Amino acid sequence: MTTSYPAVLQGVLTTIDGFRSRTVSLDDMQKALWEAASTISLPQERHLMHQLQSAEADLERIRFMTDPADILAEAESVLRIVEARLKEALLP
């Protein structure tokens, strides 16, 4: 699969790496997901937009519904799925 938004998707992947290394906050991770989803406008790539919006909503739920000690692990499980989908979309 190939995408019309490689820079946008790569930016999200870079932000995920930053979140894992603790240089990006959960707020900034959510912002990056939302901004990337807002950028995607082509109908044939709507699935990516929905994936990013869903991940942002999941992180919001985790923020308010998860014990603080478990937030990072829960967020990582969401981001692992996003990462796999974005990498797949970047394949030629």
N, C-alpha and C positions, 0 to 999 in steps of 0.2 A: 504494500500500500504506500502511496505517496501523498503528501499533503501540500496544500497551497500556502501553508503557514509554518514553514520550518523554523524561522527565527523565533516565532512566538512559542512554539513547542519546546525549542531548545532553551529558551529563557525560563520556562517552567521547570525543565529538568535541572537547570543550573540552580534555581531557587530551592528545589528539593534537596540537592546536594548541600546547599547552605544550611537548610533546616537540619539535616542530619549532622552537620558539623557544629551545630548550635550557633552559627553566625547569622541565621535568619530566624526571626521570631515566628510564633504561630500566627500572629496578626499579619505579618508580612507575607507568610505563606498563603494565607487565605486571600489576601489582596492580589497576589500574583495569579492565583487560580481564577479569581473573579475577572481581573483585567484581561487575561488570556481568553476566557470564555466570551467576554464582551467584544473581543477583536474578531472572532470567527463569525463570518456572515454567510459563507457559501452554503447553500442547502445540502450539498453532497458531503459536507463536513460537519453537519449539525450534530452528529453523534459525538464528535470531539467536544463541542460546546456543552452538550448535556453531561458528558463525563466530567468536565472541569467544574461545571456548576454543582453537580452532585457531590463531588469531592469537597468543594468549598462548604456546602451545607453540612456534610458529614463532620468536617473539622469544627464548624460552629456548634454542632450538637455535642461533640466530644468536649469542647471547651466548657460547656455548661453542665453536662450530665456525667462527666467522668471524674473520678477521684484524681486530684492533682498529681499524685504519684504515678498514675497510669496514663496520663495524657500523651506523653511522648510515644509510648508503645502503641497506643490506639491510633494516634495520628500516623505513625509509621506504617501501620497496616493499610490505611487508606492510601497513603502516598505510594506504597509499593504497587498497588493496582494501577494508579494513574501513570506511574513511571513506565510500567510495562505497556500500557495502551499507547502512550506517546511515542515510545521507542518503536513500536510496531508501525505507527503512522509515519514515522520518519524513514522507514525502510524504502528503498527504491522499488 
